[in-house]
Amino acid sequence: MFNYNGKTLVAATIAAVALMSVVTPEVMAGTGGTEFDTVWTTLTDWMQGTLGKIAAGAMILVGIIAGVARQSIMSFAVGVGGGIGLYNTPTIIDNIMTATLEHAPTAIQMIQLTNGLQ
């Protein structure tokens, strides 16, 4: 495999991080750039459209078969969980990447909340 000593590995890691920060600064942000919007829309349509329903159904069907073979309901539950996760993944990712704190308390309000004094 690879024969790295500790210093070489640290230097390579620092160089990779520096290169990524110089080459693609706007891609690192959650709200920046629209270059990949069509790709994300296509993936979302696949996951929440007919293809996603077919994949979720296949997961559940495989879970049922595995559950019967193992005589355990857990395989079925994993199949159902995988199907639900596949369908809801785009919504979860969108909510995480676009989350904002509109009503965040100030530092003074946080101190008042924590010690009860006004």
Secondary structure by P-SEA (a helix, b strand, c coil): cccccaaaaaaaaaaaaaaaaacccccccccccccaaaaaaaaaaaaacaaaaaaaaaaaaaaaaaaaaaccaaaaaaaaaaaaaaaaaaaaaaaaaaccccccccaaaaaaaacccc
